[in-house]
Amino acid sequence: MRGVQIDFEPRNLALRHPIEAPIIGDAAATLRRLLPMVENNHEKSWQSEIEHKVPDSWAAAERHAQAPAHPINPQEIVWARGCLTMRS
């Protein structure tokens, strides 16, 4: 997977995932300067591919949240919080 990360702190770049384009700076200011350089791509074929993967991704997240852990699975807390938020 390709990635771009904008962070004010250089030490935070690529901590968890490899980043193809690390950018040091304030995210809002950086995006304001970069946005005019981005071409509008009307090609949407990728969208249906993503939409087909979403249910599997949610199912995987739920399986991970239900995995036993001691003393507690942190993903279970996040999953439960998300479920409560979606009901509100």
N, C-alpha and C positions, 0 to 999 in steps of 0.2 A: 504494500500500500504506500502511496506517495503522500507526503505530508509537508505542510507549512506550519510553522509555529511562530507566533509573535509574542514576545515576553519582554518586560522591562528589565528583568534580571537575567543576564547571560547564563548564570549557573543553572537556571531552570530549563534551558533549552535541551531537548532530546533526552530528558531524564528517563522517560518510560518507553518511548518509541523512537526509532530512527526518524530523523527529520531531513527531508531533502532541501528545504529552504528555511534555515533558522533566521529570524529577523529580530533584532534587538530594538525595542522601542515601545512606546505607548500604543496599545492595540487600536484605539479609536483614531488617533492621529495618523497612524500608519495606514490604516484602511482607507481613511479619507484621501490620502495621497495615492494609494494604489488603485482605488476603484476606477478612476478615469482611464487607466491603462488596460483595463480588462475588457476584452471584446465580448459583446453579447452573443451567445451561442444559442441559436434557436433549436438545435438538435436535442431532442428529448428521448431518444431511444433508450438511454441509460435509466430513465425514470421507471419504466415498467420492470426492468431487472431488479431495481432496488425495492419496488413495491412487492414483488414476489418473495423477496428475502425477509421482509419485515416480520411476518408471522413466525418464521423459524427463529429469528433473533429473539423475539419476545419469549418463545418457548424455552430457548436455551437460557435466557436470563432467569426465568422462573425455576428451571432445574438447578441452576447454580445457587439460587437463593434458598432452595429447599435441601441442599446438601448438608448433612450433619457436620457440626463443628463444635469444638470445645474451647472456651465456654460458650461462644455464640458465633454464628456466621454473620459477619458484617453485611454481606449481600442480602441476607434475610431482612435486616432492618431497612435497608434502602428499598427493597422490593415492597415491603409492607407500607412504608411511607408513600411510595409512588401509588400504590393501590388506593390509599386513603385520599391522596391528592386528586386522583382521577374521579373519585366519587363526589368531591366537593363542587 
